[in-house]
Every structure is written in C-alpha cells, then in structure tokens.
Amino acid sequence: MMELAKKIESANIIKKISIILIGTLILTISAKIKVPFYPVPMTMQTFVVVLIGITLGWKLGLITIIAYLFEGAIGLPVFAGTPEKGIGISYMFGPTGGYLVGFISSVFIAGFVNLNKNIFIKFLLIFLSIFAIYLTGVPWLVYLAGWEVAYVWGVKNFILAEIFKISILALSANKLLKFRKFI
C-alpha cells in the first residue's frame, strides 16, 4: 500500500513539473509571436500570464511564472525581443523589466479571484490582473525613459489590445476554470 502511495505521489509531481514546463513554453511562444494590431503589433504574453493563472490556479501559476522568469534570468531567450535585445539579468533590468515583475502579481490575482461571477465582474477581475502588470511596468519604464515615452510606448499603444485580450478571457473563463480539475 505504501509503495502505491509513493508511485501516485511521484506521478503527481512529474505531472505538475510537466505542466509548469509546458506553461513556460507556451509563455515563451506567446512572447515571440507578434500579432498585427492597431496601433502597434501585440504579443500574447499578458493574455497567457492571465490564462496560466485562471487554468492552473494561483499556486501552480506562480511557480510557472517564477520558473519562466528564472529561465530568462539564466540567459534562455524566453522573453520578447531576446536574444536580439539582450538576455539574462541585463535584459530583465531593461525597459520591459517592470512588466516582467508584474507577471507575478498578475498570475496570482488571476488564479486567486473567484471568476464564477457575471461577465462584467469577470471582465473587471481580469482587468485588475492585467493592470497589475502595468502597475510595476509603467513606473519602471518612467524611471528609465521618462513619462511621455512610458505613456505612449508602455500604455497608450496597448490599451485596445488589452481590452481585446480581457474580453476573450472573460468570455472563456468558465471553460478555462474546468482545466483545474485535471491538475
């Protein structure tokens, strides 16, 4: 009986490690693909961060995001613009560093809040999750480049894209939450 319990526990650990690695892979792919959008192309990174939170929950979601940031910190080209714009810790201290840090609070919020609400509350809660990314990203960009650059290139150009992503996530939240049963 004890042997069976150890096998089940080992299988569960392997499954969770696999889910984390798949999550970091999907996040890496989402950072590399540019989707044509107005006024600037968007990546799907913020979408995938929130998606990870909703589908995996806050604990496994946090581990996944921290693993992703660790992969980038050690020099794997997982972030948008890597390796062309640098890699590792030096990249993380660049203009997108604050946004990367915001992934941590974003995934926590998306995984922690109760999304079994009406569509408007879901939209608001997912908005708060994405807003958490901007809450650390914009001040860091202001520090590096000034308010005007931070507003135009760190907020204004992405408002429509974020509303689009939030809408998709809010509309699909109920289906996404069902994935947690399999973890």
Secondary structure, 3 states (H helix, E strand, C coil): CHHHHHHHHHHHHHHHHHHHHHHHHHHHHHHHCCECCCCCCECCHHHHHHHHHHHHHHHHHHHHHHHHHHHHHCCCCCCCCCCCCCCHHHHHCCCCHHHHHHHHHHHHHHHHCCCCCCHHHHHHHHHHHHHHHHHHHHHHHHHHHCHHHHHHHHCHHHHHHHHHHHHHHHHHHHHHHHHHHHC
